Amino acid sequence: MRYANGETPMAGDRIKNSAGGLGTVTGISGASGHSEPTRIAVKWDEGIVEIDYDFAAKFTLVSRGSAPKKMRHGTAGFS
């Protein structure tokens, strides 16, 4: 599954639908190894909670979110 502009969906992507609505991909599923995802979950800015889609070609990638930050474990602030 790919967006209309050919990019493979990733969690954190900002996307736009054909009506100009913006949303954020909150999760992907069905991807294993080098295969592409088969479903994406999107939270739309218009207040719609979250919807699963099995067809990403009707969306366009606007921007790609950064990868989740890894937590660093240390002793700063602890005695």
Contact map, one row per residue, 1 for C-alpha under 8 A:
1110000110000000000000000000000000011110000000000000011110000000000000000000000
1111111110000000000000000000000000010000000000000000000110000000000000000000000
1111111110000000000000000000000000000000000000000000000111111000000000000000000
0111111000000000000000000000000000000000000000000000000111111000000000000000000
0111111000000000000000000000000000000000000000000000000010011000000000000000000
0111111100000000000000000000000000000000000000000000000000000000000000000000000
0111111110000000000000000000000000000000000000000000000000001000000000000000000
1110011111000000000000000000000000011000000000000000000000000000000000000000000
1110001111101000000000001001000000001001000000000000000100000000000000000000000
0000000111111000000000001011000000000000000000000000000000000001000000000000000
0000000011111000000000011111000000000000000000000000000000000000100000000000000
0000000001111100000000011110000000000000000000000000000000000001111000000000000
0000000011111110000000011000000000000000000000000000000000001111100000000000000
0000000000011111000001111000000000000000000000000000000000001111100000000000000
0000000000001111100001111000000000000000000000000000000000111110000000000000000
0000000000000111111111100000000000000000000000000000000000111100000000000000000
0000000000000011111111000000000000000000000000000000000001110000000000000000000
0000000000000001111110000000000000000000000000000000000001100000000000000000000
0000000000000001111110000000000000000000000000000000000000000000000000000000000
0000000000000001111111000000000000000000000000000000000000000000000000000000000
0000000000000001111111100000000000000000000111000000000000000000000000000000000
0000000000000111100111110000000000000000000111000000000000000000000000000000000
0000000000000111000011111000000000000000011110000000000000000000000000000000000
0000000000111110000001111100000000000000011110000000000000000000000000000000000
0000000011111110000000111111000000000001111000000000000000000000000000000000000
0000000000110000000000011111000000000001111000000000000000000000000000000000000
0000000001110000000000001111100000000001110000000000000000000000000000000000000
0000000011100000000000001111111000001111100000000000000000000000000000000000000
0000000000000000000000000011111000001111000000000000000000000000000000000000000
0000000000000000000000000001111100011110000000000000000000000000000000000000000
0000000000000000000000000001111111111100000000000000000000000000000000000000000
0000000000000000000000000000011111111000000000000000000000000000000000000000000
0000000000000000000000000000001111100000000000000000000000000000000000000000000
0000000000000000000000000000001111110000000000000000000000000000000000000000000
0000000000000000000000000000001111111000000000000000000000000000000000000000000
1100000100000000000000000000011101111100000000000000000000000000000000000000000
1000000110000000000000000001111100111111000000000000000000000000000000000000000
1000000000000000000000000001111000011111000000000000011000000000000000000000000
1000000000000000000000000001110000001111100000000001111000000000000000000000000
0000000010000000000000001111100000001111110000000001110100000000000000000000000
0000000000000000000000001111000000000011111000000111100000000000000000000000000
0000000000000000000000111110000000000001111100000111100000000000000000000000000
0000000000000000000000111100000000000000111110111110000000000000000000000000000
0000000000000000000011110000000000000000011111111100000000000000000000000000000
0000000000000000000011110000000000000000001111110000000000000000000000000000000
0000000000000000000011000000000000000000000111110000000000000000000000000000000
0000000000000000000000000000000000000000001111111000000000000000000000000000000
0000000000000000000000000000000000000000001111111110000000000000000000000000000
0000000000000000000000000000000000000000001100111110000000000000000000000000000
0000000000000000000000000000000000000000111100011111000000000000000000000000000
0000000000000000000000000000000000000000111000011111100000000000000000000000000
0000000000000000000000000000000000000011110000000111110000000000000000000000000
0000000000000000000000000000000000000011110000000011111100000000000000000000000
1000000000000000000000000000000000000111000000000001111100000000000000000000000
1000000000000000000000000000000000000110000000000000111111000000000000000000000
1111000010000000000000000000000000000001000000000000111111100000000000000000000
1111100000000000000000000000000000000000000000000000001111110000000000000000000
0011000000000000110000000000000000000000000000000000001111110000000000000000000
0011000000000011110000000000000000000000000000000000000111111000000000000000000
0011100000000011100000000000000000000000000000000000000011111100000000000000000
0011101000001111000000000000000000000000000000000000000000111111000000000000000
0000000000001111000000000000000000000000000000000000000000011111000000000000000
0000000000001110000000000000000000000000000000000000000000001111100000000000000
0000000001011100000000000000000000000000000000000000000000001111110000000000000
0000000000111100000000000000000000000000000000000000000000000011111000000000000
0000000000010000000000000000000000000000000000000000000000000001111100000000000
0000000000010000000000000000000000000000000000000000000000000000111110000000000
0000000000000000000000000000000000000000000000000000000000000000011111000000000
0000000000000000000000000000000000000000000000000000000000000000001111100000000
0000000000000000000000000000000000000000000000000000000000000000000111110000000
0000000000000000000000000000000000000000000000000000000000000000000011111000000
0000000000000000000000000000000000000000000000000000000000000000000001111100000
0000000000000000000000000000000000000000000000000000000000000000000000111110000
0000000000000000000000000000000000000000000000000000000000000000000000011111000
0000000000000000000000000000000000000000000000000000000000000000000000001111111
0000000000000000000000000000000000000000000000000000000000000000000000000111110
0000000000000000000000000000000000000000000000000000000000000000000000000011111
0000000000000000000000000000000000000000000000000000000000000000000000000011111
0000000000000000000000000000000000000000000000000000000000000000000000000010111
